[in-house]
């Protein structure tokens, strides 16, 4: 979808070594391993950025990070750490991060979460917003009504049922959040 819009996209293997989570417990362990070693995570992210910027088809002065769930938390963490990003978008992403917002943030930030997402406690959202406001970050936080975790994934319902998790696709939130992403990228890359 990003390529159709004319963008170059790179998926970063933040777990490392091509690991894939076959079960939510695996995903949790892998994510904790990455976020628990933030210097290693930063190095992996920085290496991916350098590789991306070296590509002939990439404008190295116009870079965004986009992530879903754990990937969104990674993207927000890297923005908070001061990486040279123009835009960051996070979808159904936790906001209790290993590096909380600082005045080093350079990116315009979009966070799109479900208002009914039990994995994202309201107190963490309020703490995140206060921290973003305190550093005068350029951000937009949207909580979509009647949307829970994984609202952008058309397979969320079946995965939720398989693992007995509160996951559900929500078409309206998916479409609205994608429109917000498109707007963010247009604004950031003027």
N, C-alpha and C positions, 0 to 999 in steps of 0.2 A: 504494500500500500504506500509506503514511503517512497519507493522507487518510482511508482506511478506518478507521484507528486514531483519527481525530479531530484530527489535527495539520494545521497549515497548512505547506506546503512551498514553497520558492523555490529554483530552480536558478540559480546565479550563473554568468555568462559570464566566467570568469576569464581565458580567452585574450583576450577583448576583440573587439569588432567582429563578433561572430557567427561567428568562425572555427571551422571544423570540420576535424578531422584525417582525411584520407582514407587516410593511411598512418602506421604507427607512427613513422617518421622525422619526419613532420610533428608528431605529438603530442609527441615528444621536444624538437623545436625550440621549439614553442609553450610547453611547460612550462618549459624552461630560460629562455626570455625572461621569463616571469612571475616565476619564483623568483630570477632574476638581478637583478630590479628590485623588491626587496621593498617599498620605500616605495609604489610604484605598486600593487602587489598589495594591500597593506594598505588603501590608499585605495579600491580597487575593492570590497574585502570590506566595509569600513566603510560605503560608500554602499549596498551591498545590505542590510546589517543595518538601516540607518536606514529604508530603504524598507519592509523587512519589518515592522519595529516600528511603522511608521505605519499599518499596515492595521488596520481596525476589528476584524477577526476574530482578531487576534494578541494574546496576552498578552506584552507587551514584557518582562516579568520572567521569562519562561520560554523561553529560546532555546537551541537546539542547532545544531551544525554537523555534518553527516554527509557523508562523501566516500569515493569509490572511486578507487583508484590515485592519480593526480595530485590529484584532489579531496580525498582523504584527507590527502595531504601538506600541502595548503593549509589544511585544517581544523586539523590538528595545529600547523602553523606559527602560525596566528592564535591558537590557545589559548596557545601558548608566548609569544606577544607580549603576552599579557595582555588580549585582548578579553573583554568581559563575556559569557561563554557559560556556560550551566549544564552542558552536556554536549557532548562531542565524540566522534564515532565515525568510525574510519577502517578501511577494508577494503582488503586487498591494497595497502597503502600503504607507501611508503618512509618511513624514520624518520631518515635523514640529512638534516636540514632547515636552511634558511637562518637560522632562529631556533630555537636549541635550547632545551630546557626551562629555565625560570627560575622564581623564586619568584613571578612575576606570574601564574602559571596559576591561574585561578578555576574551571575546568570539571572535572567528573568525566570521565575519558577512557577510552575503550575502543579498543583496536587489535586487529583480527582479521586475521591473515595466514596464509598457507599455510606450513607447515613446510618444504615442498619448493620454495619460490619462489626461483628463481635471481636475481631482480631485487632481492632484499632480503638482502644478505649478513649472515650471523650476527654479524659483528663490529659492524655498524651497529646491530643489534638490542640487543646487549649494551651498547654505548655509550649508546644511548637509555635503556635501563632504568636504568643507573647514574645518568644525568643526572636522570631522573624521581625515582629514590630519593633523590638528593642534595637535591632541593628538596621532598621529602615530598609529591609530587603524588599525588592520588587517581586511580589508574589501574589498568587491567587489560589485560595483554598476553596474547593467546591465539594460539598457533601450531598450526593444525590439521594433524594428521598426514595424509599422503597428499594434501595439497592444494597446488596450485601457484598461479601468478598467475591472477587473474580467476576464482577459484573460485565466485564468486557469479553469474557471467554464463552464462546458458543458451546463449549463442552463442559462448562462449569457444573451444570445440573447433574450430568452423569458421573462426574468425578466426585461431586459432593455426596451423591447417593452411594457410590462405591465405597467411600471412606467414612461415611456418616459425618460429613462436615457441612457447615452452613455456607455452601457455595451456590450461586445462582447467576445465570446470565440475565441481564436486564437490558433489553434492546434500547430503550429510550436513553438510559444513562450511557450506554456504549456509544450511541450515535452522538449524543451531546458532548461527551468527553472527547471524542475524535475531532469534532468541530472545534473544540477549545484548543486541542493540540495544533491543529492547522493554523488557527489564529495566532497562537503563541509563536510558531515558527515564522509565519509571515512578519510579525512584529519584530522578532529578534534578528531576522536576517535582512531587514530593509537595506 
